[in-house]
Structure formats: C-alpha cells, structure tokens
Amino acid sequence: MTAAIALLAWLGVSGDAQSASARDMIARGLRRDHAEARQNPARGGGQPQQQPPGQQPPPADPPASAREPNTSGLQRGRAEAPQDPAREGGQQPVFRTGISFVRVDVIITDKNGNQIADLQAADFDVTEDGKAQKIETFKLVKLDGGRMDAIKEPPRQIRTDYDEESEAARDDVRLFAIFLDDYHVRRGASMAVRNPISKFIDTQLGPSDMIGVMYPLESTASVRMTRNHDAVMRAIQQFQGRKYDYTPRNQFEERYAYYPTEIVEKVRNQVSLSAIKSLIVHMGSLKEGRKGLILVSEGFTNMLPPQMRNRDATMPGSGNPNAFNPMAGVNDPNEDRAAFFASVDLESDLREVYDTANRNNVAIYAVDPRGLPGFEFDINEGVNIQTDATYLRSTMDTLRTLADNTDGRAIVNRNDLDVGMKQITRDSSAYYLIGYNSSQAPSDGKFHEIKVRVKRSGVQVRARKGYWALTAEQTTRALQPPKSAVPKAVDEALASVNRPSRAAVVRTWIGTSRGENGKTRVTFVWEPIPKTPGESAASRAGDPVRVSLMAVAPDGSPMFRGRVPDVAVASTSSNGAAAAGQSASPIRGSSRVAFDVTPGKMQLRVSVEGASAQVLDTEMREITVPDLTSTATLLGTPAIFRARTIPEFNRLKADPDAVPLAAREFGRTDRLFVRVPTYGPGGTTPALSVHILNRAGQAMTELTAAPFTTPNQQQIELPLASLPPGEYILEIKAAGEGGDAKELVGFRVTG
C-alpha cells in the first residue's frame, strides 16, 4: 500500500497520459489489500490497431487464450491459492471444440424486440474478415428459467461451491450478476433504482436462474451465484451510492481519500473497472454459454470540471481557485486538450472491459439509475450548463460503449427501467448457437471480425464482433500433448471437499479404526448444515435433532441400528459399542456414534429426524469396511478437530474422546489438528511423513506427527494462518517393516 500511495502522489503531480497503467496498479493494489481477489486478469498493453472507417476498433491487447482447443476441468475454484499459475494467467473458459473452431451466439429479434425462433441454418450467412464460412453446428437455445421444470421438482439450492459450479454449468440454467457501482451512482439515484431491480429479480427470473451481487471493493471470492432470490433482493435494498462523496468508509479509502479529487476519481474508476473484469472472468469460469452482467452505474469519466478539482477530496473548494466559478474552463483550449487525452485513456480502459467480456461470452447490460437525467452535477457544485451537458453525454456514452461492444443493451436516458430490463432475460431466453471451423485457421494473434447476416428481412441481428486468434507460439503450445494429469487420488480428495452429501440438512463423516476381536470400528459423525445467508426458518421442514442410523450386511441382516444422539436401540454385534448422548433440542455441534462390524461391504442407511421425530431427509451409502488386522503397515481414517482458542486447542488435543468434525472448510484463524490411527507389524508404530499439497499434488509444507497418549494413534498440528484461500490436500504417509500406506485428506481455507 505504501507504493500505491507514492504512485498516487506522483500522479497528482505529473498527470500525464502515461499515468493510466500506474493508476491501474494502484487500483489493483487497493482491491488486493481490501480482499484477496480470486481472479486478477492482467491489464493489456499495446496500441489500438488501425481499423477501416466506421468499424469499431478491436480490443487493445489480444488475450492469451482467445482461441484454444477444447479442454476439460475448467472449474471456478473459488478459493484457489493465488500462486496457482492457471489463476494468475487469467485462464479463460473455452468456447470451441478445436484449434480453429469458433462459436457464435446470435440473437434475432423483430423491430419490437420479440424473439424470432423459426430460423434454420440455411437462413444464416457467417463471414470472417469478409470471407464466407461454412456453418457446421447449429442449435436454437430456449430457456424459461426453470418455470416448467419447477412444477415437477424444485430446483437444487446453492449451498456449496460444488453446487454453484455444477448448476451454473448446466445448459438449461441462466446466469446473471449485478454489479452495484456505488462509486459512480449518487445516493438519490441508488435509492430510486432499488425497486426496479428488485422487481426485475422477482418477476423476470425463474426458479432455476442463478444470480449474484458484487460491489467495487469486493472480491469475487465473496460472490455467490444463488437461487435465493429473496436474499438478493434484500441486498439490493441496502444499495447506497456515493458518487462524488469522498468521505472514506474504511481504512483502505482513508489512505487515498485526502488526495486531489481528480486523482481519487481516477482511482475509483480503476477500482470499479478492474472489479468488473474480475467478475466477468469469474462468470466465464462458471459457464460456457451466454451470461448477463447488469451494470448499475451512471457512467465513467477520467476528468472533472475545474470547479471540482479540489486539493483535498474530502474538503469541497479547498485549494481550488475555480471553485464556485461557473464559467471556469469554458472555451479554454487547454481544457479541450486535456479532455481529449482523458477520453482516449478512458476508451482504452473500457476496451479492456469489453474485450474481457467478449472472451468470456458475457453481455453487459448497463443500467443508468438516474432514469431520464437532466444534469450530471448538482447545483451546489457550480458547473455551468454547457459543461454539465458535455459531461452528462460522455458518461452515458461510456455505458453505451460497454453494452454495444458486448452484445448487451444500454438502458439509459429512460424513466421506464422496468421495460428496458425485461429485455435482459428475453435475450438469454432464446438465441441461436452457431459454430464453424475457420477457413483461414489464423495463428497471427490478430483480431478477426465476424459478421452474421440473416436472409429474412425486417429482423435485427446481434452477435459478437469477432475474436482474437492465437499466435503461432500459442498454437504450437495448444497442439502439444496434454501435460500429465493430476493424480487420481488427489482429484478424489479434492472432490470430497466439494461433493455435498445427498442429505441436504446435515454433513457426515465416516471413519474406521481397529475394533475388538478382529473387527473394524466404524465411527459415524454428523453435524447440521448451517443455513445460507437470507434463508428463513420456514424454508426448511425443521432443524435436525438426531439421525437414525442402520448398518446392513450384504445379505440384508442388520449389523447396527441406533440414533445419534441417543442410546443404541439394537445391535447384532456382541462387541458393538455405541457412544452418544441424550438431546431433544436442535444440534449445534457434531454428534458421534461408533460400532464394531466385520470387514467387508456394508450398506449404511441414514434418516435425519426433527424434534417431532419427523423425517427431514434420508440417504443411503454403500461402504467397504477395511480389514485393519493384517500385519502390513496400515492407516485408519484421519479425523480433523478444530478449536477457536489456544486453551480449547490444548484441551481437545489431550481429550481421547473428542468428537471430530465432518466439515472440511475452515478459516485461517481456526486451530486444527489431525488424529490418525497407525498400525505396524507386531504392535510397532510406523513413522509418518506428512505434507500439505496444492491442487496439483505438489508438496508445499512439511508437518510433524507426534504420538498420542492412546496407543496406535498419532497427532498432527495443521496450521492455516500462512495459507492463502484455496483448496489443499493433507498427505499422510506411513512407512515401516510392513510396507507403506498413504491417506489423503482434502480441505479448503476460506480466508
């Protein structure tokens, strides 16, 4: 942050045209200090290419992966560690199935904006750089937000990252996001737009539609695409704009709030635009198809009128000789020259945004909350009408630029926002998906224009403007054989972090260790799943109070039956052990039961009950119980324990009866340790080698295991404070006279 402040001071002195990249660095630094962003796509350099008259110039810098061959496994990874190379490189979703395959979404409407859905492939002509292309794939995509399907079965609720990623990727799910640009919306306008946006969510979105909300200073790691539309509407009702209000509201803004207003405004621009780009990349990582970003903003400007160029942004009029002089700057050639360079700088910034949107197939719908505005500035700011009109026009033009270049719509200069916003869902409800193999197969790294024409007259055609080709080097790299895959065991451990239980109201964990008389002890732990933000008590049938558990052998004979927490009511095992307590109120922590069974296959039937013994949910699992009596080196199931304070941590470590956790998602302030059963030949204790691995299965940190007071158990302290948000693997290897054994435990750090 110190470097950012120094750069701010330099910008306040120099103010030259080369300051754009430095300001962008400042903006990213401020947002990185505020919250660790999941994505931070690199700002492109280079100069705009020359375009024929009347053509929109392409983005300023070609993306590294604009036309890559189809790959798999592109997941959001909300909490991936920032050092992941794929993350830092701004990995983009892939829209093609070959090195030269191009996909285009085309919206066809009549003059009234109604969708036309009866066209065939023969009705379309597609050209690339003026050369006709052969259409190879053609499909009409029609979506209704899941209204019809919801009659048969309610849509799946979004509770975890796994839910979010798997549901958003479905072809029959529409994905939207709302960016509330409070830096560029006045307070009055923000209050006026709350109801139209809430009405849009309430009336235009269907049960299966997913939507998220983000502010400029938020990280995409905090954005959840959800189907809880009521919670989103409540968040919208809290929207409060602060355009031209430079009062700092957090420690990060305090560090630059007292700089000149024009510098602060430029920093706000970069913060907002970089956040929009991150949100676009995030949406692209969730879904390949068309997506809609609703940008609520009054537009952007890289320059303020002389009347508002105060030396201290928090003190209007301070150190400004032109304050309250309405005619300052009128017919001043220096002002005109400065305005020209500021507009060029801003156009470059906007180009990066719509370039990122086109790469990720995101349409921007810019909503001006002012409705039909008469003025850009308030009367107390002392700006003359002529200058005011110029700034008003330029800010609205920035919204049009973002919308027009991303196949979206600019809902500006109109009081009937409801009518304009209806078109957002209509655009995503019916469109044609066209694919072709480029006849040029370019590998020149340049922008290639796509034009789509329809043979039917009287229709409006909207499609993406084109794409950036790979360079020759990128093409060679893309055609190389794939790198070695992540080990299957690592993939499975990571999947266990994201894969939710089929029981929707509880989390469960099942562990095994040596039992008595040659049997294996099975430990079953469950804990309630916390309600999602905004979820009401009425949305659930009740809070879980206990779980009825039944273990059945392959021949159908019962091996164990009991309730947790409760006393066991039946067990066919004479050596079976049940550990549980009495409870009639909702469970807040973890509950456990343990019983001994013969090694082999077993079916576990789980029934979640409420306070009135009503069944809230059921689940059935097929489990293979390991034989832990052999003379080989063996490991039982590692169990994770969490404490909030040092005394609690020490108490848990010394307690042989502590109840482990079913959860695998933790904060960096949590104190964790792992307890693992270890068995060697003749009662020996095998040596453990313990490492934290990243998502690629590469070792990051070595940990130490220590013997526990209970025989055949060792404990491992698992520090989280130094780990960035992300998903990790705890690798436990045992080596001894009986050979080697290994266990992997996946977990997530949320920050």
C-alpha positions in Angstrom: 0.0 0.0 0.0 2.9 2.3 0.6 3.9 2.0 -3.0 0.4 2.7 -4.1 0.3 6.0 -2.1 3.6 7.0 -3.6 2.3 6.4 -7.0 -0.8 8.4 -6.2 1.3 11.3 -5.1 3.3 11.1 -8.4 0.1 11.0 -10.4 -1.1 14.1 -8.6 2.0 15.9 -9.8 2.5 14.6 -13.2 -1.0 13.9 -14.5 0.4 12.9 -18.0 -1.0 10.5 -20.4 1.3 7.7 -19.3 -0.3 7.5 -15.9 -3.0 5.1 -16.8 -1.1 1.9 -16.2 0.2 3.3 -12.9 -3.3 4.1 -11.8 -4.4 0.6 -12.7 -1.6 -0.8 -10.5 -2.9 1.4 -7.6 -6.4 0.2 -8.1 -5.4 -3.4 -8.1 -3.3 -2.8 -5.0 -6.2 -1.2 -3.1 -8.5 -4.1 -4.0 -5.9 -6.7 -3.2 -5.5 -5.1 0.3 -9.2 -5.0 0.8 -9.8 -8.6 -0.1 -7.8 -11.3 -1.9 -9.4 -11.4 -5.4 -9.9 -14.9 -6.9 -9.0 -13.6 -10.3 -6.9 -10.6 -11.4 -6.6 -10.7 -15.2 -3.6 -8.8 -16.4 -4.0 -5.4 -17.8 -3.1 -5.4 -21.5 -0.6 -3.2 -23.1 -0.1 -2.3 -26.7 -1.7 0.2 -29.0 -5.1 0.0 -30.8 -4.9 -1.4 -34.3 -5.9 0.7 -37.3 -9.5 0.0 -38.4 -11.3 0.9 -41.5 -13.7 3.9 -41.2 -16.9 3.1 -39.4 -15.6 0.0 -37.8 -15.3 -0.4 -34.0 -11.7 -0.9 -33.1 -10.9 -4.3 -31.6 -9.6 -4.7 -28.0 -6.2 -3.3 -27.4 -4.4 -6.5 -26.5 -5.1 -10.0 -27.7 -6.0 -12.5 -25.0 -3.5 -15.3 -24.5 -6.2 -17.9 -24.9 -8.8 -16.4 -27.3 -9.0 -19.5 -29.4 -7.7 -22.5 -27.6 -8.5 -26.1 -28.2 -11.2 -27.6 -26.1 -10.1 -28.8 -22.7 -11.9 -30.1 -19.6 -11.8 -29.4 -15.9 -12.2 -25.6 -16.1 -13.8 -25.0 -12.7 -14.3 -21.9 -10.7 -12.1 -22.9 -7.8 -13.4 -20.0 -5.7 -10.8 -20.3 -3.0 -7.8 -21.5 -5.0 -4.5 -20.2 -3.8 -3.3 -17.1 -5.7 0.0 -18.7 -6.6 -1.8 -21.2 -8.9 -0.3 -20.4 -12.3 -3.6 -21.0 -14.1 -5.2 -18.5 -11.8 -2.5 -15.8 -12.4 -2.6 -16.3 -16.1 -6.3 -15.4 -16.3 -7.3 -18.8 -17.5 -10.4 -18.3 -19.7 -13.3 -20.6 -20.5 -13.1 -22.4 -23.8 -15.9 -21.8 -26.4 -14.6 -24.2 -29.1 -14.0 -27.8 -29.8 -10.9 -27.5 -31.9 -8.0 -25.2 -32.6 -9.8 -23.4 -35.4 -13.4 -23.9 -34.2 -15.4 -20.7 -33.5 -18.7 -20.4 -31.7 -21.1 -17.5 -32.1 -24.3 -16.7 -30.1 -26.8 -14.9 -32.3 -29.9 -13.1 -31.1 -32.6 -12.5 -33.7 -35.5 -10.1 -32.9 -38.2 -8.2 -34.8 -38.5 -4.5 -34.7 -40.4 -4.7 -31.4 -37.7 -6.8 -29.7 -39.6 -10.1 -29.8 -37.5 -13.2 -30.3 -37.7 -15.0 -33.7 -37.3 -18.7 -33.2 -38.2 -20.4 -36.5 -35.0 -19.9 -38.5 -32.8 -22.6 -39.9 -29.1 -22.9 -40.5 -29.7 -22.1 -44.2 -31.1 -18.7 -43.2 -27.7 -17.5 -41.9 -24.6 -16.3 -43.6 -21.4 -16.0 -41.5 -18.3 -14.3 -42.6 -14.9 -13.9 -41.0 -12.8 -11.0 -42.3 -15.2 -10.8 -45.3 -14.8 -14.5 -46.2 -17.8 -16.8 -46.1 -17.7 -19.6 -43.5 -19.5 -23.0 -43.6 -21.8 -23.4 -40.6 -21.1 -26.8 -39.0 -23.2 -26.7 -35.8 -26.5 -25.0 -35.4 -28.8 -25.0 -32.4 -31.7 -22.9 -31.1 -31.3 -22.5 -27.3 -34.6 -21.7 -25.5 -34.8 -21.2 -21.7 -37.6 -20.2 -19.3 -35.7 -20.0 -16.0 -36.9 -23.4 -15.0 -40.5 -22.4 -14.5 -42.0 -25.5 -16.1 -39.5 -27.9 -14.5 -40.1 -26.4 -11.1 -43.7 -27.7 -11.3 -42.3 -31.2 -11.2 -39.4 -30.8 -8.9 -38.0 -27.7 -7.0 -34.5 -26.6 -8.4 -31.5 -27.5 -6.4 -30.5 -24.9 -3.8 -27.0 -23.5 -3.9 -25.2 -24.2 -0.6 -21.7 -25.0 -1.6 -19.1 -24.2 -4.3 -19.8 -27.6 -5.7 -23.5 -26.7 -6.1 -22.6 -23.4 -7.7 -20.2 -24.8 -10.2 -22.3 -27.8 -11.2 -25.6 -26.0 -11.5 -24.2 -22.9 -13.3 -22.6 -25.1 -15.9 -25.9 -26.7 -17.0 -27.2 -25.7 -20.4 -30.7 -25.1 -19.1 -29.6 -22.6 -16.4 -29.3 -18.9 -17.0 -26.6 -17.0 -15.1 -26.8 -13.3 -14.2 -24.8 -11.0 -12.0 -25.5 -7.5 -10.7 -22.6 -5.0 -10.2 -23.6 -2.2 -7.9 -21.1 0.5 -8.8 -21.7 2.7 -5.7 -18.6 4.8 -6.6 -20.4 6.0 -9.7 -24.0 6.3 -8.5 -25.4 9.2 -6.5 -27.3 8.4 -3.3 -30.6 9.5 -4.6 -30.3 7.5 -7.8 -29.3 4.4 -5.8 -32.5 4.6 -3.7 -34.6 5.1 -6.8 -33.2 2.1 -8.6 -33.7 -0.4 -5.7 -37.3 -1.2 -6.5 -36.9 -1.6 -10.3 -34.0 -4.1 -9.8 -35.9 -6.0 -7.1 -38.9 -6.1 -9.3 -36.8 -7.5 -12.2 -35.4 -10.3 -9.9 -38.9 -11.0 -8.6 -40.8 -11.1 -11.8 -38.3 -11.9 -14.6 -36.1 -14.5 -13.1 -37.2 -18.1 -12.9 -36.7 -20.7 -10.1 -33.6 -22.1 -11.7 -31.9 -18.8 -12.7 -28.8 -18.0 -10.7 -27.7 -14.5 -9.8 -25.0 -12.8 -7.7 -24.3 -9.3 -6.4 -20.9 -7.5 -6.2 -19.6 -4.1 -5.2 -16.3 -2.5 -6.4 -14.3 -3.3 -3.3 -15.5 -6.9 -3.0 -13.5 -9.9 -4.1 -15.1 -12.4 -6.4 -14.3 -15.0 -3.7 -17.2 -13.4 -1.7 -19.7 -13.6 -4.6 -22.1 -16.5 -4.5 -24.3 -17.2 -7.5 -27.5 -18.3 -5.9 -31.1 -19.2 -6.4 -32.2 -17.5 -3.2 -33.7 -14.5 -5.0 -35.2 -13.1 -1.8 -31.8 -12.8 -0.2 -30.5 -11.0 -3.3 -33.5 -8.6 -3.3 -32.8 -7.8 0.4 -29.2 -7.0 -0.6 -30.4 -4.7 -3.4 -32.5 -2.8 -0.9 -29.3 -1.8 1.0 -27.6 -0.3 -2.1 -26.4 3.2 -1.3 -24.5 5.2 -3.9 -21.8 7.7 -3.1 -20.7 9.3 -6.3 -18.7 12.5 -5.7 -18.9 11.7 -2.0 -15.3 11.2 -1.0 -15.8 10.5 2.7 -13.7 7.4 3.5 -15.7 4.5 4.9 -12.9 2.0 5.5 -9.2 2.0 6.3 -8.3 1.4 2.6 -10.1 4.5 1.4 -8.6 6.6 4.2 -5.2 6.1 2.6 -6.0 8.0 -0.5 -9.1 10.0 0.3 -7.2 13.2 1.1 -5.6 13.4 -2.3 -6.9 15.7 -5.1 -10.5 14.9 -6.2 -9.4 14.2 -9.8 -6.8 11.6 -8.6 -9.3 10.0 -6.3 -11.9 9.8 -9.1 -9.4 8.1 -11.4 -8.5 5.6 -8.7 -12.3 4.9 -8.2 -12.6 4.3 -12.0 -9.8 1.8 -12.0 -11.1 0.0 -8.9 -14.6 -0.3 -10.4 -13.4 -1.4 -13.9 -10.9 -3.9 -12.6 -13.6 -5.4 -10.3 -16.0 -5.6 -13.3 -13.3 -7.5 -15.3 -12.8 -9.9 -12.4 -16.5 -10.6 -12.1 -16.7 -11.2 -15.8 -13.8 -13.7 -15.7 -15.5 -15.4 -12.7 -18.8 -15.7 -14.6 -16.8 -17.1 -17.6 -15.2 -19.8 -15.4 -18.7 -21.0 -14.2 -20.5 -21.3 -17.6 -19.6 -21.5 -21.2 -22.9 -20.2 -22.7 -24.2 -16.7 -22.8 -24.3 -14.8 -19.5 -25.7 -11.4 -18.5 -23.9 -8.8 -16.3 -26.2 -6.0 -15.1 -24.0 -2.9 -14.5 -25.8 -0.3 -12.3 -23.8 2.8 -12.9 -24.1 6.4 -14.1 -21.0 6.0 -16.3 -17.3 6.9 -16.0 -15.2 10.0 -16.6 -11.4 10.4 -16.3 -11.7 14.1 -15.7 -13.6 16.5 -13.5 -14.6 20.1 -14.4 -12.4 22.9 -12.9 -15.0 23.7 -10.3 -14.5 20.3 -8.6 -10.7 19.9 -8.8 -10.1 20.4 -5.1 -6.8 19.8 -3.5 -8.4 17.7 -0.8 -11.2 15.4 -2.0 -12.8 15.4 1.5 -13.0 19.3 1.6 -15.0 20.8 -1.2 -13.4 24.0 -2.5 -10.1 23.5 -0.7 -7.1 24.9 -2.7 -9.3 25.3 -5.8 -9.3 28.9 -7.2 -12.0 27.9 -9.7 -14.5 26.6 -7.1 -17.9 28.3 -7.4 -16.8 29.9 -10.7 -19.4 28.6 -13.2 -17.5 29.9 -16.3 -14.2 28.3 -15.4 -12.9 26.2 -18.3 -15.4 27.5 -20.9 -13.8 27.9 -24.4 -10.4 27.1 -22.9 -8.2 25.2 -25.4 -6.2 23.6 -22.5 -9.4 22.1 -21.1 -10.3 20.8 -24.6 -6.9 19.2 -25.0 -7.0 17.6 -21.5 -10.5 16.3 -22.2 -9.3 14.7 -25.4 -6.4 12.8 -23.8 -8.7 11.8 -20.8 -11.2 10.3 -23.2 -8.6 8.4 -25.1 -7.3 7.0 -21.8 -10.8 6.0 -20.7 -11.6 4.4 -24.0 -8.6 2.2 -23.6 -9.8 1.1 -20.1 -13.3 0.4 -21.4 -11.9 -1.6 -24.3 -10.2 -3.9 -21.8 -13.5 -4.5 -20.1 -15.5 -5.4 -23.2 -12.6 -7.4 -24.6 -12.7 -9.5 -21.4 -16.5 -9.8 -21.7 -16.3 -11.0 -25.3 -13.7 -13.6 -24.4 -15.9 -14.9 -21.6 -19.2 -14.7 -23.5 -20.7 -12.1 -21.1 -23.2 -9.5 -22.3 -23.1 -6.2 -20.3 -26.5 -4.5 -19.7 -25.7 -1.0 -18.5 -28.5 0.4 -16.4 -28.4 4.2 -15.6 -30.3 4.5 -12.4 -31.0 8.2 -13.0 -33.6 7.4 -15.5 -34.0 10.4 -17.7 -31.3 12.7 -16.3 -31.3 16.5 -16.8 -27.9 17.2 -15.2 -24.6 15.5 -14.3 -23.7 17.7 -11.4 -25.7 19.2 -8.5 -26.4 22.9 -8.4 -24.1 23.4 -5.4 -21.1 22.2 -7.4 -21.3 25.3 -9.5 -20.8 23.8 -13.0 -22.2 25.8 -16.0 -24.9 24.2 -18.1 -22.8 23.8 -21.2 -20.0 21.9 -19.4 -22.6 19.9 -17.5 -24.3 18.7 -20.7 -20.9 17.6 -22.1 -20.1 15.5 -19.1 -23.6 14.0 -18.9 -23.3 13.0 -22.6 -19.9 11.5 -22.2 -20.7 9.4 -19.1 -23.8 7.9 -20.8 -21.7 7.2 -23.8 -19.3 5.0 -21.7 -22.3 2.9 -20.7 -23.4 2.6 -24.4 -19.8 1.6 -25.3 -19.7 -1.3 -22.9 -23.2 -2.5 -23.9 -22.8 -2.1 -27.6 -19.5 -3.9 -27.8 -20.6 -7.0 -25.7 -23.9 -7.7 -27.4 -25.8 -6.2 -24.5 -28.1 -3.2 -24.2 -27.7 0.2 -22.6 -30.7 1.0 -20.5 -30.1 4.7 -20.3 -31.9 8.0 -20.7 -35.3 6.5 -19.9 -37.5 6.5 -16.9 -39.2 3.2 -17.6 -36.4 1.0 -16.4 -38.8 -2.0 -15.9 -39.4 -2.2 -19.7 -35.8 -2.0 -20.6 -34.7 -4.6 -18.0 -37.2 -7.1 -19.3 -35.1 -7.4 -22.4 -32.2 -8.8 -20.3 -34.0 -12.1 -19.7 -35.5 -12.2 -23.1 -32.1 -12.0 -24.7 -31.0 -15.0 -22.7 -34.2 -17.0 -23.3 -33.8 -17.7 -27.0 -30.7 -17.4 -29.2 -29.0 -19.4 -31.9 -25.8 -21.1 -31.3 -23.7 -21.3 -34.5 -20.3 -23.0 -34.9 -17.8 -23.1 -37.7 -14.2 -24.1 -38.4 -12.4 -21.0 -39.6 -11.4 -21.4 -43.2 -8.4 -19.2 -42.5 -7.3 -21.0 -39.3 -5.4 -17.9 -38.4 -2.4 -18.0 -36.0 -1.4 -14.4 -36.3 -2.5 -13.2 -32.9 -4.8 -10.5 -34.5 -8.4 -9.6 -34.2 -10.7 -11.2 -36.8 -14.1 -9.7 -37.4 -17.2 -11.9 -37.5 -20.4 -10.7 -39.3 -23.7 -12.6 -39.2 -26.4 -11.9 -41.7 -29.9 -13.3 -41.9 -31.7 -13.7 -45.2 -35.1 -12.7 -43.7 -35.8 -9.0 -44.0 -37.1 -6.8 -41.1 -35.1 -8.5 -38.4 -32.4 -7.3 -36.0 -29.2 -9.4 -35.7 -26.9 -9.2 -32.7 -23.8 -11.3 -32.4 -20.3 -10.9 -31.0 -18.0 -8.7 -33.1 -15.1 -11.2 -33.5 -12.3 -13.0 -31.8 -8.6 -12.8 -31.2 -6.6 -15.5 -32.9 -3.8 -17.4 -31.2 -0.3 -16.5 -32.0 1.9 -19.1 -33.8 3.6 -19.8 -30.4 0.3 -20.3 -28.7 -0.9 -22.5 -31.4 2.1 -24.8 -31.2 1.7 -24.9 -27.4 -2.0 -25.7 -27.7 -1.4 -28.6 -30.1 1.2 -30.2 -27.8 0.2 -33.4 -25.9 -1.5 -32.6 -22.6 0.6 -32.4 -19.5 0.5 -35.2 -17.0 -2.8 -35.2 -15.2 -3.3 -34.6 -11.5 -3.1 -37.9 -9.7 -6.4 -39.6 -9.4 -6.1 -39.9 -5.6 -5.6 -36.1 -5.4 -8.6 -35.4 -7.6 -10.8 -37.7 -5.4 -9.6 -36.0 -2.2 -10.4 -32.5 -3.7 -13.8 -33.8 -4.9 -14.6 -34.9 -1.4 -14.3 -31.2 -0.3 -16.8 -30.0 -2.9 -19.1 -33.0 -3.2 -22.1 -32.5 -0.9 -23.9 -35.3 0.9 -27.2 -36.2 -0.7 -28.7 -35.4 2.7 -29.5 -31.7 2.3 -29.6 -30.7 6.0 -26.6 -32.5 7.6 -22.9 -33.2 6.9 -21.5 -36.6 7.7 -18.1 -38.2 8.2 -17.3 -41.9 8.5 -14.0 -43.1 9.9 -12.5 -46.6 10.5 -10.0 -47.9 13.1 -9.2 -51.2 14.7 -12.0 -52.7 16.7 -12.1 -55.7 19.0 -11.9 -59.4 18.1 -10.7 -58.8 14.6 -13.5 -56.4 13.7 -13.3 -52.9 12.4 -14.7 -50.0 14.4 -16.8 -47.6 12.3 -17.3 -44.1 13.6 -20.2 -42.0 12.2 -20.2 -38.2 12.8 -22.9 -35.8 11.7 -23.5 -32.1 12.1 -26.2 -29.7 10.8 -25.5 -27.7 7.7 -25.7 -24.0 8.6 -28.5 -22.0 6.9 -27.3 -20.0 3.9 -27.4 -16.2 4.2 -31.0 -15.0 3.9 -32.5 -18.4 4.3 -35.6 -18.3 6.5 -36.6 -20.9 9.1 -39.7 -21.6 7.1 -37.6 -22.7 4.1 -36.7 -25.9 5.9 -39.1 -28.5 7.3 -37.3 -28.3 10.6 -33.9 -28.3 12.3 -32.2 -31.7 12.6 -32.2 -33.1 16.1 -31.0 -36.7 15.6 -30.0 -39.2 13.0 -31.3 -42.7 12.8 -28.6 -45.0 11.6 -28.8 -48.6 10.3 -25.9 -50.7 9.0 -26.9 -53.7 6.9 -24.8 -56.6 5.7 -24.9 -57.7 2.0 -27.3 -60.5 3.0 -29.7 -58.0 4.5 -29.0 -58.8 8.1 -28.7 -55.8 10.4 -25.2 -55.0 11.8 -26.1 -52.0 13.8 -29.1 -49.8 14.5 -29.3 -46.7 16.6 -30.0 -43.0 16.9 -27.4 -40.2 17.2 -27.5 -38.7 19.8 -29.4 -41.3 21.6 -28.8 -44.8 23.1 -28.5 -47.6 20.7 -31.7 -49.5 20.4 -30.3 -52.6 18.7 -27.0 -54.1 17.6 -26.4 -57.6 16.4 -22.7 -57.2 17.4 -22.0 -58.5 20.8 -18.9 -56.3 20.9 -20.7 -53.3 19.3 -20.0 -50.1 21.1 -22.3 -47.0 20.9 -21.3 -43.7 22.2 -23.9 -40.9 22.2 -25.8 -38.6 24.5 -29.4 -37.6 25.1 -30.8 -34.5 23.4 -34.1 -33.1 22.4 -33.1 -29.7 21.1 -31.5 -28.8 17.7 -27.9 -29.9 17.5 -25.3 -27.1 17.1 -22.1 -29.1 17.0 -21.1 -32.6 16.0 -22.6 -35.9 17.2 -21.0 -39.3 17.1 -21.7 -43.0 17.3 -19.2 -45.9 17.0 -19.8 -49.6 16.4 -17.8 -52.7 15.5 -18.5 -54.6 12.3 -17.0 -57.4 10.3 -14.8 -56.1 7.4 -16.4 -56.1 4.0 -19.2 -54.5 2.2 -21.9 -52.7 4.2 -24.9 -50.5 3.4 -25.4 -47.5 5.7 -29.0 -46.1 5.8 -29.2 -42.6 7.3 -32.5 -40.9 8.3 -32.4 -37.3 9.6 -35.1 -36.6 12.1 -36.6 -33.4 13.5 -37.8 -32.5 17.0 -41.1 -34.2 16.5 -39.5 -37.3 15.0 -40.5 -36.2 11.5 -38.1 -37.4 8.8 -36.3 -34.4 7.3 -34.1 -36.3 4.8 -32.7 -39.7 4.0 -29.5 -41.1 2.5 -28.2 -44.5 1.6 -24.5 -45.3 1.2 -22.5 -48.4 0.1 -19.3 -48.7 2.1 -16.4 -51.1 2.0 -15.1 -51.6 5.6 -11.3 -52.3 5.5 -9.6 -55.1 7.4 -7.2 -53.4 9.7 -5.9 -56.7 11.4 -3.2 -57.6 8.8 0.5 -57.4 9.6 1.1 -54.8 6.9 1.6 -51.1 7.7 -1.9 -49.7 7.9 -3.6 -46.3 8.5 -7.1 -45.7 9.8 -9.2 -42.7 8.7 -7.6 -39.4 9.7 -10.0 -37.3 11.8 -9.9 -33.4 12.0 -10.5 -31.4 15.1 -11.0 -27.7 15.3 -10.6 -25.1 18.2 -11.1 -21.4 18.3 -8.7 -20.5 21.1 -5.4 -21.9 22.4 -6.9 -23.2 25.7 -9.6 -25.0 23.7 -7.0 -26.4 21.3 -4.9 -27.8 24.1 -7.9 -29.3 25.8 -9.0 -31.0 22.6 -5.5 -32.4 21.9 -5.5 -34.0 25.4 -9.0 -35.5 25.1 -9.1 -39.0 23.7 -12.9 -38.8 23.4 -13.0 -35.5 21.5 -15.6 -35.5 18.6 -14.1 -34.9 15.2 -15.6 -32.6 12.5 -17.5 -33.5 9.4 -16.8 -30.1 7.8 -13.8 -29.6 5.6 -13.9 -25.8 5.2 -12.0 -23.6 7.6 -10.9 -20.1 8.2 -7.3 -19.1 8.6 -7.9 -18.3 12.3 -9.1 -21.8 13.1 -6.7 -24.0 15.0 -6.7 -27.6 13.6 -5.1 -30.9 14.4 -5.5 -34.3 12.9 -5.6 -37.6 14.7 -4.8 -40.7 12.7 -4.7 -44.4 13.7 -1.4 -46.0 12.7 -0.7 -49.8 12.8 2.6 -51.6 12.2 3.6 -55.3 12.4 3.8 -56.7 16.0 2.4 -53.6 17.6 5.1 -51.3 16.2 4.4 -47.7 15.3 5.2 -46.7 11.7 7.0 -43.5 11.0 4.8 -40.8 9.4 5.7 -38.4 6.7 3.2 -35.5 6.4 2.9 -32.8 3.8 0.4 -30.1 2.7 -0.1 -30.4 -1.1 -1.5 -27.9 -3.5 -4.3 -28.7 -6.1 -1.7 -30.2 -8.5 -0.5 -32.7 -5.8 2.8 -30.8 -5.3 4.3 -30.7 -1.8 4.2 -27.2 -0.2 4.9 -27.6 3.6 6.2 -30.5 5.7 4.4 -31.1 9.0 5.4 -33.2 12.1 3.5 -36.1 13.6 3.6 -36.8 17.4 2.5 -39.9 19.3 -0.8 -39.6 21.2 -1.4 -41.0 24.7 -3.9 -43.5 23.2 -1.9 -46.4 21.7 -1.7 -46.7 17.9 -2.6 -43.0 17.3 -0.6 -40.0 16.2 -1.5 -36.3 16.1 -0.5 -33.7 13.5 -1.0 -29.9 14.1 -2.3 -28.3 10.9 -1.6 -24.6 10.8 -3.7 -22.5 8.4 -2.7 -18.9 9.1 0.0 -18.9 6.4 -2.1 -20.5 3.7 -3.9 -18.3 1.1 -7.6 -19.1 0.5 -7.7 -22.2 -1.6 -8.1 -26.0 -1.6 -5.4 -28.2 -0.3 -4.5 -31.8 0.4 -3.1 -33.2 3.7 -0.9 -36.2 2.6 -0.1 -38.7 5.4 2.4 -41.5 4.5 3.3 -44.3 6.8 6.5 -46.4 6.4 7.6 -49.4 8.4 8.5 -53.1 8.3 5.1 -53.9 6.9 5.5 -51.7 3.9 3.9 -48.3 3.1 0.5 -46.8 3.4 -1.0 -43.4 2.5 -4.1 -41.3 3.3 -5.1 -38.0 1.6 -7.5 -35.5 3.3 -8.9 -32.6 1.2 -9.8 -29.3 2.9 -10.5 -25.7 2.0 -9.2 -22.5 3.5 -11.7 -19.6 3.1 -9.7 -16.7 4.4 
